Amino acid sequence: MADTTFPVFDGMSRSHWVRLHTLIVLRWVAIAGQFAAILISTAFYGLQLDLGLFILALGIAVIVNLLAVFVYPQNKRLTEHETLLALTFDLALLSFLLFLAGGLNNPFALLMLAPVTIAATALRLPSTLIVGGMAVLLITLLGFFYVPLRVEDGSILEMPDIFRFGFWTAIVIGIAFLALYARRVANEINSMSDALVATQMALAREQKLTDLGGVVAAAAHELGTPLATIKLVSSELIEELEDDEMLRQDAELIRDQADRCRDILRSMGRAGKDDLHMRHAPLDTVIREAAEPHQERGKEILFDVAPGPGGDSRQPSVQRRPEIIHGLRNLVQNAVDFSVDTVWVDARWTDDKIIIRIADDGRGFPPHAIGRIGDPFMRIRKTQAERARRPEYEGMGLGLFIAKTLLERSGAQLTFSNGADPFLTESERPARSGAIVEVMWPRAGLSIESADGEGLGENERIPIT
């Protein structure tokens, strides 16, 4: 169930989220670490290094960083291509330094993992594959071509071939594993972030509609008296002006327009019922309000509201919170979308729980994905028959995620299941053979009980500001 009004970000837009300042800081840290490693290896361990080439390589890195600092603003965001170039430069620089310092005999070859991990986190898959492939190619070349590490007496520090091959294997596996792991985690975090933004927008929209309903209800309440006065006075004028046809028609027009204003406010008030004594309503009313937008879509929605085992006969009054109404509405919409003819909405209550169960007569949730229902942007591979039946539908799981998030925010627990085994024949399938969503709240967290335990309680006066 997808809603195109919600922003969904793709990999290209995310590539513009990489700050140049972040890469600059990381490069300064790398330069400082490389300089310290050269200093320690020559001063304390007596390694014979070509300091001129090392200084040249580090100087190039310093110049590139200084140019980036002075040319670009601090809040510069890199594009996909710019980030790829920056990471490629870092890989090439590190490979050159390793070439000068023993190749795979140098334990710092492990740092080749860093640019690949950054690419997997920040870039799209093609760019990540380019950086990863370049890293594997360079680390392979460093296994054959390098300047040997020599100590003061001229002897060469070199690992046995089997250890060097093992080190190469470990780095290549690390590149693949860390890139895959970082990309999977980053995608999940980004998807959850996008979905939470969509959820917040849905809740804000529902809250605005609820607030607007309160304003309309208050306006209808306050304008009722002056409109009644206008109607009374205009009726008296009509009686007094029987001899003056023109003025009598004007008085009738005033009376008719007053009636029209009353009808408009009354119809608007039906959509917005959030005055103080209607911030809670009977459970049946809240359920029907949530399902109302989908009752004219060609599917039959059957409501069954009754006490559960051990529950009293009095129907509980529950909070009309925006997240509850919007969450239930999304669940009903999903059931209507995938049902054949009928959707059942059952509500039961006991002394300690309130349960709402929404079922349909469709095919149900895919068995292989039922454990992931409620995850955002979950694309499910559809069969040819399903594509033919609903070619316009491109669900991403966002609607169910929003419903689950909003309802859990209200204290509910959701359970997703199917009403029948998917391998049954059509004649063997029960009426409620499709998806079943059960929403359960602790009664104390949802129900509003009056002092005497009955009804909505005493009506409160609406304050006038």
C-alpha positions in Angstrom: 0.0 0.0 0.0 2.0 3.0 -1.2 1.2 6.6 -0.9 2.9 8.8 -3.5 2.5 11.9 -1.2 5.2 10.6 1.0 8.9 11.3 0.1 10.8 8.3 -0.8 14.5 8.9 -1.3 16.6 6.9 -3.8 20.3 6.2 -3.9 21.1 9.1 -6.1 19.6 11.7 -3.7 21.4 10.0 -0.8 24.7 10.4 -2.5 24.3 14.2 -2.0 24.3 13.6 1.7 28.1 13.0 1.9 29.8 16.1 3.4 33.1 17.1 1.9 34.1 18.3 5.3 33.8 14.7 6.7 36.1 13.3 4.0 38.6 16.1 4.6 38.7 15.4 8.3 39.2 11.7 7.7 42.0 12.4 5.2 43.8 14.7 7.7 43.6 11.8 10.3 45.0 9.4 7.7 47.8 11.8 6.8 48.7 12.2 10.4 48.7 8.5 11.0 50.8 7.8 7.9 53.4 10.4 8.9 53.6 9.0 12.4 54.0 5.4 11.0 56.9 6.6 8.8 58.5 8.5 11.6 58.3 5.6 14.1 59.4 2.9 11.5 62.6 4.9 10.5 63.5 6.3 14.0 62.8 3.3 16.2 62.9 0.2 13.9 65.6 1.4 11.4 63.6 0.6 8.2 65.2 2.0 5.1 62.5 3.9 3.3 62.5 6.2 0.3 61.5 9.3 2.3 61.5 11.5 -0.7 58.7 9.6 -2.4 56.8 9.3 0.9 57.0 13.1 1.4 55.8 13.6 -2.2 52.8 11.4 -1.7 51.8 12.9 1.6 52.4 16.4 0.1 50.0 15.7 -2.7 47.4 14.6 -0.1 48.0 17.8 1.9 47.6 20.0 -1.2 44.4 18.3 -2.2 43.0 18.8 1.3 44.0 22.4 1.4 42.4 23.1 -2.0 39.2 21.4 -0.9 39.2 23.6 2.3 39.8 26.9 0.6 37.9 26.3 -2.7 34.7 24.8 -1.4 32.4 26.0 1.5 32.4 23.9 4.6 28.8 22.7 4.0 29.6 21.4 0.5 27.7 18.1 -0.2 29.4 15.8 -2.7 27.6 14.3 -5.7 27.8 10.6 -6.6 30.6 11.3 -9.1 32.6 13.6 -6.7 32.4 11.1 -3.9 33.6 8.3 -6.2 36.6 10.4 -7.3 37.5 11.3 -3.7 37.4 7.6 -2.6 39.4 6.6 -5.8 42.1 9.1 -4.9 42.3 7.8 -1.4 42.7 4.2 -2.6 45.3 5.2 -5.2 47.3 7.2 -2.6 47.2 4.4 0.0 48.2 1.8 -2.6 51.2 4.0 -3.6 52.3 4.2 0.0 52.0 0.5 0.4 54.0 -0.1 -2.8 56.8 1.9 -1.3 56.6 0.0 2.0 56.6 -3.7 1.3 53.2 -4.3 -0.4 51.3 -7.1 1.4 54.2 -7.5 3.8 53.0 -4.3 5.4 50.2 -4.9 8.0 48.7 -1.5 7.1 47.4 -3.0 3.9 44.3 -3.7 6.0 43.4 0.0 5.6 42.3 -0.7 2.0 39.0 -1.7 3.6 38.2 1.8 4.7 37.3 3.5 1.3 35.2 0.4 0.3 33.2 0.5 3.5 32.5 4.3 3.0 31.4 3.7 -0.6 29.1 0.8 0.5 27.5 3.1 3.1 27.1 6.3 1.0 27.0 5.4 -2.7 24.8 3.4 -5.0 25.6 -0.2 -6.0 27.4 0.6 -9.3 29.8 3.0 -7.6 30.4 0.7 -4.7 31.3 -2.1 -7.1 33.7 0.2 -8.9 35.5 1.1 -5.6 35.4 -2.5 -4.4 36.8 -3.8 -7.7 39.5 -1.2 -7.8 40.5 -2.2 -4.2 40.7 -5.9 -5.1 42.8 -5.1 -8.2 45.2 -2.9 -6.3 45.7 -5.3 -3.4 46.3 -8.1 -5.9 49.0 -6.0 -7.7 50.6 -5.2 -4.4 51.1 -8.9 -3.8 53.5 -9.0 -6.8 54.9 -5.5 -7.2 56.3 -3.6 -4.3 59.5 -2.1 -2.9 60.9 -4.6 -0.3 61.2 -3.5 3.4 64.9 -3.3 4.3 66.5 -2.8 7.7 69.8 -1.2 8.5 71.9 -4.3 7.8 70.3 -4.6 4.4 68.2 -7.7 5.1 64.7 -7.8 3.8 61.6 -8.2 5.9 59.2 -10.5 4.1 56.4 -12.9 5.0 56.4 -16.5 3.7 54.4 -16.9 0.5 51.6 -18.8 2.2 51.1 -16.1 4.9 51.1 -13.4 2.2 48.5 -15.3 0.2 46.5 -15.7 3.4 46.7 -12.0 4.1 45.5 -11.2 0.5 42.6 -13.7 0.9 41.6 -12.1 4.2 41.6 -8.6 2.8 39.6 -9.6 -0.3 37.0 -11.5 1.9 37.0 -8.5 4.2 36.3 -6.1 1.3 33.4 -8.2 0.1 32.0 -9.0 3.6 32.3 -5.5 5.1 30.9 -3.9 2.0 27.9 -6.2 1.9 27.4 -5.8 5.7 27.8 -2.0 5.7 25.5 -1.6 2.7 22.8 -3.8 4.2 22.8 -2.0 7.5 22.9 1.4 5.8 19.9 0.5 3.5 17.9 -0.7 6.5 18.7 2.5 8.5 17.8 4.7 5.5 14.6 2.8 4.8 13.5 3.1 8.4 14.4 6.8 8.4 12.3 7.4 5.3 9.4 5.3 6.6 9.4 7.2 9.9 9.3 10.5 8.1 6.3 9.2 6.2 4.7 8.1 9.4 5.3 11.4 11.0 3.7 13.2 8.0 0.7 10.9 8.1 0.2 11.5 11.8 0.7 15.3 11.4 -1.9 15.3 8.6 -4.4 13.3 10.7 -3.7 15.7 13.7 -4.4 18.7 11.5 -7.7 17.2 10.3 -8.7 16.5 13.9 -7.8 20.0 15.0 -9.7 21.4 12.1 -12.7 19.3 13.2 -12.5 20.8 16.6 -12.5 24.3 15.2 -15.5 23.5 13.0 -17.4 22.0 16.0 -16.7 25.1 18.1 -17.7 27.4 15.2 -21.0 25.5 14.7 -21.7 25.7 18.4 -20.9 29.4 18.7 -22.7 30.5 15.5 -25.8 28.6 16.3 -27.4 31.3 18.5 -26.8 34.3 16.1 -28.0 32.2 13.1 -31.2 31.3 15.0 -31.7 35.0 15.9 -31.3 36.0 12.2 -33.8 33.3 11.2 -36.3 34.4 13.9 -36.1 38.1 13.0 -36.3 37.4 9.2 -39.4 35.3 9.8 -41.1 38.1 11.7 -40.1 40.5 8.9 -41.7 38.3 6.3 -45.0 38.4 8.2 -44.8 42.2 8.6 -43.9 42.8 4.9 -46.8 40.9 3.3 -47.8 44.1 1.5 -44.3 44.9 0.1 -43.4 42.1 -2.2 -39.8 43.3 -2.9 -38.8 43.7 0.8 -40.5 40.4 1.7 -38.4 38.6 -0.9 -35.3 40.1 0.6 -36.3 38.9 4.1 -37.0 35.4 2.7 -33.5 35.4 1.1 -32.0 36.3 4.5 -33.9 33.5 6.2 -32.8 31.0 3.4 -29.2 32.0 3.7 -29.3 31.6 7.4 -30.6 28.0 7.0 -27.9 27.4 4.4 -25.2 28.5 6.9 -26.7 26.2 9.5 -26.7 23.2 7.1 -23.1 23.9 6.0 -21.8 24.1 9.6 -23.8 20.9 10.4 -22.3 18.9 7.5 -18.8 20.2 8.3 -19.3 19.3 12.0 -20.0 15.7 11.0 -16.5 15.3 9.7 -15.0 17.1 12.7 -16.3 15.9 16.0 -13.5 16.9 18.3 -15.2 19.1 20.9 -14.3 18.4 24.5 -17.0 15.8 25.1 -16.2 13.9 21.9 -12.5 13.4 22.3 -13.6 9.9 23.2 -16.4 7.9 21.6 -17.8 4.4 21.8 -15.6 1.7 20.3 -18.0 1.0 17.5 -18.1 4.7 16.5 -14.3 4.9 16.3 -14.1 1.8 14.2 -16.7 2.9 11.8 -15.1 6.4 11.5 -11.8 4.7 10.6 -13.4 2.6 7.9 -15.8 5.2 6.5 -13.6 6.4 3.6 -13.5 2.8 2.2 -17.2 1.8 2.6 -18.1 3.0 -0.9 -15.3 1.1 -2.8 -17.4 -1.8 -4.0 -16.5 -4.2 -1.1 -18.8 -5.1 1.8 -17.5 -4.2 5.2 -19.2 -6.0 8.1 -18.9 -4.8 11.6 -19.3 -7.0 14.7 -18.8 -5.3 18.1 -19.6 -7.4 21.1 -18.1 -8.2 24.6 -15.5 -11.0 24.7 -15.4 -13.8 27.3 -15.8 -12.3 30.7 -16.4 -8.8 29.4 -19.3 -6.7 30.6 -22.1 -5.7 28.3 -21.3 -2.0 28.4 -19.4 -1.0 25.3 -16.2 0.8 26.3 -15.6 4.4 25.3 -12.1 4.8 23.8 -9.9 7.7 22.8 -10.3 9.2 19.4 -6.6 9.7 18.9 -5.4 10.5 15.3 -2.8 7.7 15.3 -5.5 5.1 16.2 -7.9 6.3 13.6 -5.3 6.6 10.8 -3.7 3.2 11.8 -7.0 1.4 11.7 -7.9 3.1 8.4 -4.7 1.9 6.8 -5.4 -1.7 7.9 -9.0 -1.5 6.6 -7.7 0.0 3.3 -5.2 -2.9 2.9 -8.0 -5.4 3.6 -10.3 -3.7 1.0 -7.5 -3.6 -1.5 -6.9 -7.3 -1.4 -10.3 -8.7 -0.6 -12.6 -10.4 -3.2 -16.0 -9.3 -1.8 -16.1 -8.9 1.9 -14.1 -7.4 4.8 -14.9 -8.3 8.5 -14.1 -5.9 11.3 -14.6 -7.5 14.7 -14.2 -5.8 18.1 -14.2 -7.6 21.4 -13.4 -6.4 24.9 -12.8 -8.0 28.3 -12.0 -6.5 31.7 -8.4 -5.9 30.8 -8.1 -6.0 26.9 -9.7 -4.4 23.8 -9.1 -6.4 20.6 -9.9 -5.4 17.0 -9.6 -8.1 14.3 -9.7 -7.2 10.6 -10.1 -10.0 8.1 -10.9 -10.4 4.4 -11.7 -13.1 1.9 -8.6 -12.6 -0.3 -5.5 -14.7 -0.8 -3.8 -13.5 2.4 -0.3 -12.5 3.1 2.5 -14.4 1.2 3.6 -17.2 3.6 7.3 -16.6 3.0 6.9 -12.9 3.9 4.5 -13.0 6.8 7.3 -12.7 9.4 8.4 -9.4 7.7 5.0 -7.8 7.5 5.3 -4.3 8.9 8.8 -3.7 7.6 9.1 -0.5 5.4 9.7 -0.7 1.7 9.3 -4.5 1.6 8.8 -5.4 -2.1 7.3 -8.8 -2.5 7.8 -10.7 -5.8 4.3 -11.2 -7.4 3.2 -14.0 -9.6 1.9 -13.4 -13.1 -1.7 -14.0 -11.9 -1.3 -11.4 -9.2 0.1 -8.9 -11.7 -2.8 -9.5 -14.1 -5.3 -9.1 -11.3 -3.9 -5.8 -10.0 -1.5 -4.4 -12.6 -1.7 -0.9 -11.1 -0.6 -1.9 -7.6 3.1 -1.5 -6.6 3.1 -2.0 -2.9 6.1 -1.3 -0.8 4.8 -2.2 2.7 4.8 1.5 3.7 1.1 1.6 4.5 1.3 -1.4 6.9 4.5 0.0 8.4 2.7 3.3 9.1 -0.3 1.5 10.6 1.9 -0.7 12.7 4.0 2.2 14.0 1.1 4.5 14.8 -0.9 1.8 16.6 2.1 0.6 18.5 2.6 4.2 19.5 -0.8 4.1 21.1 0.1 1.0 23.1 -1.2 -1.7 20.8 0.3 -5.1 19.9 -0.2 -6.3 16.3 -0.4 -9.8 15.0 -0.4 -10.7 11.3 -1.7 -14.1 10.1 -3.7 -15.8 7.4 -7.2 -17.3 7.8 -6.5 -20.4 5.7 -3.8 -22.6 4.4 -2.7 -21.2 1.0 -2.6 -24.7 -0.5 -6.3 -25.4 0.1 -8.6 -25.6 -3.0 -11.2 -22.9 -3.5 -14.0 -25.2 -2.2 -12.0 -26.0 1.0 -11.2 -22.4 1.9 -13.4 -20.8 4.6 -15.1 -17.5 4.2 -12.4 -15.5 6.1 -9.6 -17.1 4.1 -7.5 -14.0 3.6 -5.2 -11.8 5.7 -6.0 -11.4 9.4 -4.6 -8.5 11.4 -5.3 -8.5 15.2 -4.8 -5.3 17.2 -4.8 -5.6 21.0 -4.6 -2.8 23.6 -4.6 -3.0 27.3 -8.0 -1.7 28.2 -6.6 0.7 30.9 -4.5 2.4 28.2 -7.2 3.0 25.7 -10.6 3.1 27.4 -12.0 6.2 29.0 -14.2 5.2 31.9 -16.5 7.7 33.5 -16.8 8.0 37.2 -19.9 5.8 37.4 -18.6 3.5 34.6 -21.4 4.4 32.2 -21.7 6.5 29.1 -19.4 9.4 28.1 -19.8 11.2 31.4 -21.1 14.7 31.9 -20.8 17.1 28.9 -18.2 19.9 29.5 -18.6 23.5 28.5 -16.5 24.5 25.5 -14.2 27.4 26.7 -14.5 30.6 24.7 -11.2 32.4 24.0 
